[in-house]
Amino acid sequence: MKKNLSNIVDLDKYPINNLESEKIKNLIKKCKKDLDQYSCSTIPNFILPKSLELMKTELKKQLHEVYMSKESINAYLYSSDDPALPKDHPKRLFMKRYNGYLNSDCFPKDSEMKFLYETEELLNFVSACLNISPIYRWADPLACHAYNVMKTDGILPWHFDSCEFTLSIMIQKPDKGGIFEYCPNIREPGNENFDEVRKVINGDRTRVRQLVLEPGDLQIFKGRFTLHRVTKVEGDNSRYLCIPSYVLDPWRVNTPEHSKAIYGKVLPIHLERNKERSDGLAD
């Protein structure tokens, strides 16, 4: 059966196919305010229940292909130390990590999530909410719309994303834990704010906010500028989340080290495009 946006997104409630509708204008206004103030915004029940079940089924069929990793990382997604830096530098603070990804290149051509990610309607809606244009779908063939899988005892420590903007679509909640925590706008291009990042990693919760996502919810998030983590997953049910991603630079992909550590392999494109980031931020 041919894929259709109306069978995936609740267009009655959220007509993202018509950005001139009053419903969407009001939603965009709310999302923009949230994103400016808190670096993220949540839209409840964005995905229709039947589509959500298809996404879950799609993922469960390919759980054997999920790349799971327990490698400790710092907030910049690196596992290698730099002894030239002070011992308490955030780049030298490593945290336990246990989670996995169904890489984007594993998705079948008729994937429900792949179809949604590749629609112009979703791209244009996210761009309007961010009040940034143009934005681009991520060129990284492994990471552009990957499923994140966190099993029992899974944990994702404090980190920044490689791409500027990430959507989170909750597919399945765990029995307990798996809470998203974040520190809005803690860094910006040209300003790493290492002192504040260090404080958070060392346990200071002054900046920390929590967000509880329900299945079908959509979160729009400025992940490159916002320190964030997912608390330990408890119970028998895994946490399933899809993370479609958008960037300002259509050429940019993950660094080879990131790709190897998080997605389990390095492709020629990661080597060919391994250049310094224009925003000057650690990656």
C-alpha positions in Angstrom: 0.0 0.0 0.0 1.3 3.4 -0.9 2.5 5.5 2.0 0.5 8.7 2.8 1.3 11.4 5.4 -2.4 11.4 6.5 -1.9 7.8 7.7 1.1 8.7 9.8 0.6 12.1 11.3 -2.7 13.3 13.0 -3.3 15.9 10.3 -6.7 16.8 11.8 -5.0 18.0 14.9 -1.7 19.0 13.3 -2.2 19.9 9.6 1.5 20.2 8.8 0.6 19.9 5.2 -0.9 23.4 5.4 1.4 25.9 7.2 -1.1 28.7 6.6 -3.8 27.1 8.7 -4.6 28.8 12.0 -4.0 25.6 13.9 -0.5 25.2 12.6 0.3 28.9 12.9 -0.6 28.8 16.6 1.4 25.6 17.0 4.4 27.0 15.3 4.2 30.1 17.5 4.2 27.9 20.7 7.0 25.7 19.4 9.2 28.7 18.5 8.7 30.2 22.0 9.5 26.9 23.7 12.6 26.4 21.5 13.9 29.9 22.1 13.4 29.6 25.9 14.1 25.9 26.6 15.8 24.6 23.4 13.0 22.0 22.9 9.3 21.7 22.3 6.9 18.7 22.6 3.9 18.0 20.5 1.7 15.3 22.1 0.1 12.4 20.0 1.7 13.6 16.8 1.9 10.1 15.3 -1.3 8.1 14.8 -1.6 4.9 16.9 -1.7 2.6 13.8 1.4 4.2 12.4 3.1 3.9 15.8 2.4 0.2 15.8 3.9 -0.1 12.3 7.0 1.7 13.4 7.4 -0.6 16.4 6.9 -3.7 14.3 9.4 -2.4 11.8 12.0 -2.0 14.5 11.3 -5.3 16.2 11.8 -7.2 13.0 15.3 -5.8 12.8 16.4 -5.8 16.4 19.1 -8.3 15.5 20.7 -5.6 13.4 20.9 -3.0 16.2 24.5 -2.1 17.0 24.8 -2.0 20.8 27.7 -0.3 22.5 28.9 -0.1 26.1 31.9 2.2 25.4 32.4 5.1 27.9 32.3 8.5 26.3 32.7 12.2 27.2 30.1 14.8 26.5 31.5 15.3 23.0 31.0 11.7 22.1 34.7 10.8 22.1 36.2 7.9 24.0 39.8 8.9 23.6 41.6 10.9 26.4 43.6 14.1 26.0 46.3 14.2 28.7 47.3 17.7 27.6 44.1 19.1 29.2 43.5 19.6 32.9 42.2 16.5 34.7 38.8 18.1 35.4 38.3 19.3 31.9 34.9 18.1 30.5 36.7 16.4 27.6 38.4 14.2 30.2 35.3 13.3 32.1 34.1 9.9 30.8 30.7 8.4 31.5 29.2 4.9 31.1 27.1 4.4 28.1 24.9 1.4 27.1 22.6 1.9 24.1 22.3 1.0 20.5 21.0 2.1 17.1 19.3 0.6 14.1 21.3 2.5 11.6 19.4 4.4 8.9 21.0 2.3 6.1 19.2 -0.7 7.6 15.7 0.7 7.0 13.7 -0.9 4.2 12.7 1.3 1.3 9.0 1.1 2.4 9.8 2.0 6.0 7.1 4.1 7.7 9.7 6.3 9.5 11.9 6.7 6.4 8.9 7.9 4.4 8.0 10.5 7.1 11.5 11.8 7.3 11.7 12.3 3.6 8.5 14.3 3.3 8.8 18.0 2.5 5.9 18.7 4.9 7.8 17.6 8.0 11.0 19.4 6.9 9.1 22.7 6.3 7.2 22.4 9.5 10.3 21.9 11.6 12.0 24.7 9.8 9.1 27.0 10.6 9.1 26.0 14.3 12.8 26.7 14.6 12.4 29.9 12.6 15.5 28.9 10.6 15.6 28.4 6.9 17.0 26.6 5.1 17.6 23.5 7.2 18.5 20.2 5.5 18.0 16.5 6.1 21.3 15.0 7.5 23.5 13.6 4.8 24.9 10.9 7.2 23.6 7.6 5.8 23.9 5.8 9.2 22.5 8.5 11.5 19.9 10.6 9.6 16.8 8.9 11.0 18.1 6.0 13.2 16.1 4.1 15.8 17.6 4.3 19.3 17.3 1.2 21.5 17.9 1.2 25.2 17.5 -2.2 26.9 17.4 -3.0 30.6 20.2 -1.1 32.4 20.7 1.0 29.2 22.0 4.5 29.9 22.9 7.5 27.7 25.2 9.9 29.5 25.5 13.7 29.2 26.4 14.7 25.7 25.9 17.1 22.8 24.6 16.0 19.4 26.7 16.2 16.2 23.7 17.7 14.2 22.0 20.9 15.1 18.4 19.8 15.3 16.9 16.5 16.3 13.4 15.2 16.4 12.5 12.5 19.0 9.5 10.3 18.4 8.8 7.9 21.3 7.9 4.5 20.0 7.9 2.5 23.3 8.4 3.6 26.9 10.4 1.4 29.3 8.7 0.2 32.5 10.8 2.6 34.5 13.5 5.2 34.0 14.7 6.3 30.6 13.9 9.9 31.4 15.2 12.6 29.1 17.1 15.4 31.0 18.6 18.5 29.4 20.3 21.8 30.1 18.9 24.4 27.7 21.2 26.6 25.6 24.3 25.7 27.7 26.7 26.4 24.8 26.6 28.3 21.5 28.8 28.7 18.5 32.2 30.1 19.6 31.4 29.5 23.3 31.8 26.0 24.8 31.0 27.2 28.3 33.2 24.4 29.7 32.8 25.5 33.3 29.0 25.1 33.3 29.3 21.8 31.4 31.7 20.5 34.0 29.3 21.4 36.8 26.4 19.5 35.3 28.6 16.4 34.7 29.7 16.5 38.3 26.2 16.6 39.6 25.0 20.2 39.7 21.3 20.1 38.7 20.7 23.9 38.7 20.2 24.0 34.9 18.7 20.5 34.5 15.1 20.1 33.2 13.2 16.8 32.7 10.9 15.8 29.9 8.6 12.7 29.9 7.8 11.6 26.4 4.8 9.4 25.7 4.4 7.0 22.7 3.5 9.0 19.6 4.8 12.3 21.0 7.1 14.4 18.8 9.9 16.5 20.4 11.8 19.1 18.4 15.2 19.7 20.0 18.4 21.8 19.6 20.7 19.0 20.5 24.0 20.5 19.4 23.7 23.4 21.8 22.0 21.6 24.7 23.7 19.1 27.1 21.3 16.2 27.5 21.1 12.6 28.7 18.7 9.6 29.2 18.6 8.1 32.7 19.0 4.3 33.3 16.3 2.1 31.8 14.7 -0.4 34.3 12.3 -3.3 33.8 11.7 -5.8 31.0 10.5 -3.3 28.3 13.1 -1.6 26.2 13.0 2.1 25.3 12.5 2.6 21.6 12.9 6.1 20.1 13.4 7.4 16.6 15.6 10.4 16.0 15.2 12.1 12.6 17.8 14.8 12.4 18.3 18.1 10.5 21.4 20.2 9.9 22.4 23.7 8.8 25.2 22.3 6.5 23.9 19.8 3.9 27.5 18.5 3.4 28.3 17.6 7.1 28.3 14.1 8.5 29.6 12.4 11.7 33.3 12.2 12.3 34.8 8.8 11.7 35.4 8.3 15.4 31.8 9.1 16.3 30.5 6.8 13.5 32.6 3.9 14.6 31.8 4.3 18.3 28.1 4.9 18.0 27.0 3.3 14.8 29.6 0.5 14.6 31.2 1.3 11.3 32.8 4.0 9.2 31.8 4.6 5.5 33.9 6.4 2.9 31.7 9.5 3.2 32.8 9.9 6.9 36.4 9.9 5.8 35.9 12.2 2.9 34.0 14.8 4.9 36.0 14.7 8.1 36.7 18.5 8.2 36.7 21.0 11.1 33.3 22.3 12.0 32.5 25.9 11.0 30.8 26.6 14.4 34.0 26.0 16.3 32.4 23.6 18.8 33.9 20.3 20.0 32.2 17.4 18.3 
